[in-house]
Amino acid sequence: MRKMKKFLSVLMIFLLVASLGTAAYAENQSRAVIGADLTEEQANAVYGVFGVKRGDVIELTMTNQEERAYLEGYVDESIIGTRSISCVYVELTPEGSGMDVTTSNITWCTAEMYMSALATAGITDARIAVAAPFEVSGTAALTGVYKAYEDMTGQKLSDLAKAVSTQELTITGSLATEIGSMDSTSIVNDLKMMLDETRKMTDEQIKEQIIQIAGRYNVTLTDKQIQQLITLCRSLEGLDGEALRSRVEELQGTLQKVSQAKTQVVGFVQQVKKVVESVKSFFDKIGDLIGLR
């Protein structure tokens, strides 16, 4: 009996240490994933955007072949390209801290689109910077985040979740060109929140739901856009609906802050434009009075 108690005590201590070790292993680690086709000068420039000194973080490389493994079938060939340019810096943060995503030289994907897609893949607590030495679409960046996350945690993300995440990013990006990134992201996330319901619906019923959701954002979708969202719904249904709903709920607060920040920036720019126009009008009138015009 004593030996058994001693054995159980040792086992509990071992499990406790192991769990603490796993947490320490995963949290507050960072990786930089650099496109394989960058020159040394370009890579160093990207590190400058990350605000990280090269050599202070473990560096991984992403090839165009690795990017294609996820992008082909979802993204137009012209967008994928033949070179790996997009780079990411990923730092895991404590559980519940949420996501912080910034972009530089990324033209097609926005921070909110990345956050939404990464939540679908199963990543929620991280600080992520996506950058390139010159303007690129940014669609391949998700692949770099997957690679960094799996390398840091030692845990493989679901292949299905990664594929659906990529599909989501491309559909959201396509919608964003017509209706804006915040509205497209919001519509997709609203659909994620009702996966348990859409599983029981016909495509026609899902279509009606999509039209209702879009209406809440004062958006009118084309038949093609609605079909894209129906296709995404069917793909999402292969994931754990409850877990996905939980991640989306965590993300909502962050997305709201991003939206408010963008609104404030737009408002400030409009105010500056009004001031400039007012000053110009004033000097035009002065010019008229003194005969300079």
VEXBA-752138 format. One record per atom (N, C-alpha, C): x, y, z; residue in three letters. Coordinates in pm, whole numbers, plus 50000, padded with zeros to 5 digits. Example, Ala and Ser with C-alpha at 12.3 -4.5 7.8 and 13.67 -1.06 7.14 Angstrom:
<nodes>
513194943150780ALA512304955050780ALA513204967050780ALA512854977550708SER513674989450714SER512905000350787SER
</nodes>
This chain:
<nodes>
500834987950000MET500005000050000MET500865012650000MET501955012550082ARG502855024150088ARG503505026549952ARG503915015449891LYS504565016649760LYS503595022449657LYS502335017849665MET501335022949572MET501105037949592MET500995042549719LYS500815056649749LYS501995064949700LYS503185059349722LYS504395066449680LYS504415067649528LYS504015056549462PHE503995056549316PHE503015066949263PHE501815067549324LEU500805077149281LEU501255091549305LEU501945093749416SER502455107149446SER503465111549343SER504375102449310VAL505405105449209VAL504755107949074VAL503735099749042LEU503045101248914LEU502365114948905LEU501705119349013MET501025132149013MET501995143748995MET503135142549063ILE504165152949050ILE504675153548907ILE504875141748849PHE505375140948711PHE504395147548614PHE503105144248633LEU502085149848544LEU501975164948560LEU502115169848685LEU502055184148710LEU503215191348642LEU504405185948657VAL505605191848596VAL505475191648444VAL504955180348392ALA504805179048247ALA503835189448193ALA502715191348266SER501725201148220SER502285215248226SER503025218248333LEU503645231448343LEU504675233448235LEU505405222948204GLY506415223648100GLY505795226247965GLY504625219847938THR503945221747811THR503465236147798THR502895241547909ALA502415255347906ALA503555264947881ALA504675262647950ALA505835271447933ALA506395270247793ALA506285258047738TYR506815255647604TYR506035263647500TYR504695264247524ALA503835270447424ALA503755285547438ALA503685290347562GLU503405304447584GLU504655313247572GLU504445325247520ASN505505335247508ASN506675330747421ASN506405322047328GLN507405318447229GLN507115326247101GLN508105327147016SER507905334346891SER508685327746777SER508195329946657ARG508845325046536ARG508695335546427ARG509685336146340ALA509595344246219ALA509615334346101ALA508665335746012VAL508615327145894VAL508835336045773VAL509945333645704ILE510395342345595ILE510205335345460ILE509655342745364GLY509485337245229GLY510825333145171GLY510855321245112ALA512115315545063ALA512745323644950ALA511965331744880ASP512465338944764ASP512905353244793ASP512995356744921LEU513475370044956LEU514995370444955LEU515545382044917THR516995383944928THR517325387045074THR518575386645109GLU518995389745246GLU518585404045283GLU518735413145189GLU518365427045215GLU516865428145243GLU516065421145162GLN514615421545181GLN514195415245313GLN514835404045347ALA514515397345473ALA514845406345591ALA515975413045585ASN516345422245694ASN515355433845705ASN514855438545591ALA513875449345591ALA512585444845658ALA512185432345633VAL510975426945694VAL511135425945846VAL512325421945891TYR512585421246035TYR512445435146098TYR512825445346021GLY512675459046070GLY511215462346094GLY510345457646004VAL508895459646020VAL508395452146143VAL508915440046163PHE508525432046280PHE508965438446411PHE510015446746402GLY510575452546524GLY511385442346602GLY511955432746529VAL512725421946591VAL514095421246525VAL515115419346605LYS516455417946550LYS516645403846497LYS517145402846376ARG517355389646317ARG518395382046398ARG518045369946435GLY518925361946519GLY518385360846661GLY517475369946698ASP516885369546832ASP515655360546838ASP515215355746722VAL514035347046716VAL514325335446621VAL513755324046651ILE513935312546562ILE513285315646428ILE514035313146321GLU513545316346186GLU513235303546108GLU512065303546047LEU511645292645959LEU511495298245818LEU511485289345720THR511365293545580THR510105287645519THR509445295645435MET508245291145367MET508475291445216MET508245280245149THR508425279445004THR507105281144932THR507185284144803ASN505975285544723ASN505225272344713ASN505965261244713GLN505335248044708GLN504485245544833GLN504995249844948GLU504235248245073GLU502975256945070GLU503105268845015GLU501945277645006GLU500865271644916GLU501305266044806ARG500365260244709ARG499585248444767ARG500165241544862ALA499495230044923ALA498155234044983ALA498045246745026TYR496805251545085TYR496015260644992TYR496715267744904LEU496045278044824LEU495435272944695LEU496055262844634GLU495545258044506GLU494115252944520GLU493275257244428GLY491875253344434GLY491015263844499GLY491655273044575TYR490935283744643TYR491275297444587TYR492545299044547VAL493035312244505VAL493455311744359VAL493135322344286ASP493495323244146ASP495005322044128ASP495405315244022GLU496825312843995GLU497645325743992GLU497055336243939SER497785348943930SER498065354944068SER497205351744165ILE497395356944300ILE498435348644376ILE498415335244353ILE499405326644420ILE500815330144375ILE500985331844242GLY502315334944190GLY503255322944194GLY504515325444171THR505515314744168THR506605316644272THR506505327244351ARG507515329844453ARG506875331444590ARG507615328044693SER507145329644830SER507705342744885SER506825352344905ILE507235365844945ILE506695369745083ILE505445366245112SER504835370145240SER505615364345358SER505755372445464CYS506455368245585CYS505575370845707CYS505775363045812VAL504995365245934VAL505905364246057VAL505525371846157TYR506125370446290TYR504985366546382TYR505145355546454VAL504085350546541VAL504625348846683VAL503925354846777GLU504285353646918GLU503065348946996GLU503165337547060LEU502045332447138LEU501895340647265LEU500665343347302THR500375351247421THR499505343147517THR499385347447643PRO498625339647742PRO497185337147699PRO496645326147745GLU495275322447711GLU494295333347752GLU493415336747659GLY492425346947685GLY492835360947646GLY494075362547601SER494575375847565SER494065380347428SER493635370947346GLY493095374447214GLY494175375947109GLY493765380846993MET494675382446880MET494955396946848MET496195399446810ASP496615412746767ASP497335410846634ASP496745415646524VAL497315413546391VAL497585426946324VAL498785428546270THR499135440546193THR499655436146057THR499525445045958THR499995441745823THR500825453145767THR501725449645676SER502545459545607SER502825454645465SER502475462745367ASN502605459345225ASN501695447645185ASN500595445845256ILE499625435445225ILE498395442345165ILE498065439345040THR497065447144968THR495675440844966THR495575427644980TRP494275420944960TRP493645416445091TRP494455412945188CYS493955407745315CYS494125418245425CYS493105419645508THR493165429145618THR493365421745751THR493675429345854ALA493915423345986ALA492695415646034ALA491495421346016GLU490295414546063GLU490025401645986GLU490385401445858MET490205389245778MET491135378245827MET492385381945858TYR493335372045913TYR492845366646047TYR492395375646134MET491955371346267MET490795361546258MET489855364646172SER488685356046157SER489075342346103SER489925342146000ALA490335329545940ALA491185321146037ALA492045327746113LEU492895320446208LEU492075314446321LEU491005321246361ALA490125315746463ALA489485302846412ALA489165302546284THR488615290546223THR489625279146228THR490885282446208ALA491935272246209ALA492255267346350ALA491855275146452GLY492095271046590GLY493115279446664GLY493495290846607ILE494475299746670ILE493755312146722ILE493865314946851THR493135326246909THR494005335846989THR495045331147053ASP495845339747141ASP497255341447085ASP497465352547014ALA498765354646951ALA498905368946902ALA500145373446897ARG500465386146831ARG501115382746699ARG500535387646591ILE500965383746457ILE501215396146372ILE502345396146305ALA502655406746209ALA502855400246073ALA502165405345973VAL502285400245836VAL502925411245752VAL504005407945682ALA504715418445609ALA505385412845484ALA505715421945394ALA506445418545273ALA507305430545236ALA508395428345161PRO509275439545124PRO508655448745019PRO507605443944952PHE506855452044856PHE505425446844856PHE504525453544786GLU503115450044794GLU502795436344736GLU502105428244817VAL501635414944774VAL500215412944828VAL499535402744777SER498155400344820SER498065396144966SER499025387745011GLY499025383245150GLY498265370445174GLY497725364245069THR496945351945088THR497775340445143THR499075340345112ALA499925329245155ALA500355330345300ALA500075341745364ALA500565343845501ALA499995333945600ALA498765329445579LEU498175319745671LEU499045307345684LEU499595303045571THR500445291145572THR501635293045666THR502215305045664GLY503325307945752GLY502925307845899GLY501715312845928VAL501235312846067VAL501025298446114VAL500425290146028TYR500235275946064TYR501575269546100TYR502565272146015LYS503875265946033LYS504505270446165LYS504435283446192ALA505015288846316ALA504305283046438ALA502985282846434TYR502195278046548TYR502505263346578TYR502515255146477GLU502785240846497GLU504195238546547GLU505155246646500ASP506525245046544ASP506685249046691ASP505965259446733MET506075264146871MET505375254846970MET504205250146933THR503395242247027THR503665227347019THR504215222946907GLY504415208546889GLY503095201446861GLY502045209246832GLN500725203546804GLN500335206646660GLN499855196446590LYS499445198246451LYS497995203046445LYS497775213846374LEU496425218646354LEU495685209146259LEU494385208746272SER493565200346185SER493745204446038SER494035194645952ASP494175197645809ASP492895203445752ASP491745198245798LEU490465203345751LEU490285217845794LEU490605220745921ALA490455234345972ALA491345244145895ALA492555239845862LYS493475248545787LYS492935250945646LYS492405240545585ALA491865241945449ALA490655251145448ALA489755249445545VAL488565257845552VAL488945272245586VAL489945273845670SER490445287145705SER490935294545582SER491675287445497THR492175293345373THR491025296745280THR490055287645272GLN488865290045190GLN488125302445239GLN488005303645370GLU487335315245428GLU488045328245392GLU489365328245405LEU490125340445377LEU489915344945233LEU489925335445140THR489795339244999THR488385344044967THR487375337645026ILE485995341945001ILE485745355645065ILE486225357345189THR486075370245257THR486785381145180THR487975377945128GLY488735387645049GLY488015391544922GLY487405381644857SER486645384344735SER485455393344765SER484745390444874LEU483595398644913LEU484045412744951LEU485195413545018ALA485675426445069ALA485905436644957ALA486275431844838THR486515441144727THR485225448044685THR484075442144720GLU482785447744681GLU482065454644797GLU482165448844918ILE481345454145029ILE482175458845149ILE483505457445142GLY484355461745253GLY484715450145344GLY485895450745402SER486415439445479SER485655437145609SER485225448045677MET484525446145804MET483175439545784MET482425443945682ASP481115438045656ASP481255423445612ASP482215420745526SER482385406945478SER482795397745592SER483685402545680THR484115394645795THR482955392445892THR482155402745913SER481025401646005SER479995391645955SER479705392045826ILE478735382645768ILE479205368245785ILE480485365845756VAL481035352345769VAL480995347745914VAL481335356546007ASN481325352646148ASN479915350146201ASN478945357546149ASP477555354946188ASP477125341046141ASP477595337046025LEU477285323645975LEU477955312846059LEU479155315746105LYS479865306146191LYS479085303746321LYS478455314246369MET477745313446496MET476495304646489MET476055301446369MET474825293646356MET475035280446281MET476225274646295LEU476525262146225LEU475595250746266LEU475245250246393ASP474345239546438ASP472995240346365ASP472605252446327GLU471335254246256GLU471485251546107GLU472575256746046THR472725255045901THR472925240445862THR473445232445954ARG473605218145925ARG472275211645889ARG471205216945945LYS469875211045925LYS469105217845811LYS469725227745749MET469045235545646MET469385230745505MET468475233545412THR468765231745271THR469555243845223THR470135242845104ASP470875254145050ASP469965266345034ASP468715264144997GLU467785275044979GLU467495282145112GLU467405274345218GLN467165280245350GLN468385288145398GLN469575282845369ILE470805290045404ILE470865303145325ILE470455302645201LYS470445314645118LYS469585325545182LYS468425321645232GLU467535331145298GLU468195337145422GLU468885328745498GLN469595333545617GLN470695343345579GLN471435340345473ILE472525349145429ILE471985362745388ILE470865362845317ILE470245375445274ILE469815383545396ILE469265376845498GLN468845383645620GLN470055389645693GLN471125381545704ILE472335386245773ILE472925398245700ILE473035397145567ALA473585408245488ALA472755420845505ALA471435419045516GLY470535430445534GLY470815438045662GLY471275430845765ARG471595437645892ARG472765447245876ARG473585444845775TYR474735453545750TYR474485462745629TYR473205463445587ASN472815471645471ASN473605467845347ASN473785454745328VAL474545449445216VAL473645440845128VAL473755442644998THR473045434144902THR474075425544829THR473895412544836LEU474845403144775LEU474325398044642LEU475255395044550THR474875388944423THR474645374044444THR474035367544346ASP473805353044354ASP475135345544366ASP476155350444295LYS477465344044300LYS478055344944440LYS477945356544502GLN478485358544637GLN477735349944739GLN476425349044722ILE475625340644812ILE476035326044798ILE476275321644675GLN476685307744654GLN478045304944716GLN478945314744710GLN480255313244774GLN480085311044924GLN479195318644985LEU478965317545129LEU478285304445165LEU477395299545078ILE476765286545103ILE477825275545099ILE478725276445002THR479825266744991THR480695267045116THR480995279245164LEU481805280545286LEU481065274545405LEU479765276845414CYS478955271245523CYS479085256045527CYS478955249945411ARG479035235345404ARG480415230345446ARG481455237945414SER482805234145456SER482975235645607SER482455246645661LEU482555249245804LEU481835238645887LEU480805232745829GLU480015222745901GLU480815210245934GLU481985208745871GLY482845197445902GLY483645199546030GLY483585211646087LEU484345214946208LEU483465213546333LEU484095214146447ASP483375213746575ASP482645227046593ASP481325226946577GLY480535239346580GLY480625246646712GLY480585239246823GLU480615245546955GLU481955252346980GLU483055245346946ALA484385251146965ALA484575263346876ALA484095262746753LEU484225274046661LEU483415285946711LEU482215283246759ARG481365293846812ARG482055300946929ARG482705293147015SER483415298747130SER484545307947084SER485285303746982ARG486395311846932ARG485885324746866ARG484775323546794VAL484195335446730VAL483715345446836VAL483115340446942GLU482645349147050GLU483825356547113GLU484945349447133GLU486155355847187GLU486655366747095GLU486495364446964LEU487035373546864LEU486205386046846LEU484915385346878GLN484005396446849GLN484465409546911GLN484915409147036GLY485365421347103GLY486545427747031GLY487495419446987THR488665424546916THR488265430846784THR487375424246710LEU486935429446581LEU486195442746598LEU485445443846706GLN484715456346733GLN485695467846756GLN486765465046830LYS487785475246854LYS488455479546724LYS488745469646637VAL489365472646507VAL488435481546425VAL487155478146426SER486155485846350SER486075500246403SER486055501846535GLN485975515146594GLN487215523446561GLN488375516746564ALA489625523746531ALA489615528546387ALA489115520246296LYS489055524146156LYS488085535746136LYS486965535146206THR485975545846196THR486555559146243THR487335558646351GLN487955570846404GLN488955576546305GLN489725567746241VAL490725572246143VAL490035578646024VAL488975572145974VAL488245577745860VAL487645591245897VAL487075592246018GLY486505604846064GLY487545615946072GLY488735612646121PHE489815622346132PHE490245627145993PHE490385617845899VAL490795621345763VAL489765630645699VAL488475627645720GLN487425636045663GLN487485650245721GLN487765651045853GLN487865664245916GLN489035672145859GLN490165665445838VAL491335672045780VAL491005677145640VAL490315668945561LYS489945672945425LYS489055685445428LYS488105685745522LYS487215697245533LYS487995709945568LYS488955708645661VAL489775720145700VAL490595725245582VAL491205715745507VAL492015719545390VAL491145726545286VAL489955721245260GLU489055727245162GLU488605741145208GLU488365742445340SER487945755345394SER489045765845379SER490275761845410VAL491415771145398VAL491625775045252VAL491505765145162LYS491675767945018LYS490605777744971LYS489355775445017SER488255784344978SER488505798545028SER489045799645151PHE489325812745210PHE490335820345126PHE491445813645089PHE492485820545011PHE492025823344869PHE491125814944815ASP490575817744682ASP489775830644685ASP489005832344794LYS488195844644807LYS489085856844823LYS490175855244903ILE491135866444919ILE491745870044785ILE492075859444706GLY492655861744575GLY491705869344484GLY490445866244493ASP489435873144411ASP489325887844451ASP489385890544583LEU489225904244633LEU490375913244591LEU491585907844590ILE492745916344559ILE493165915244414ILE492345908044337GLY492575907644190GLY493695898544147GLY493995888144230LEU495035878944188LEU494505867744101LEU493175867344087ARG492575856644007ARG491745862543895ARG
</nodes>
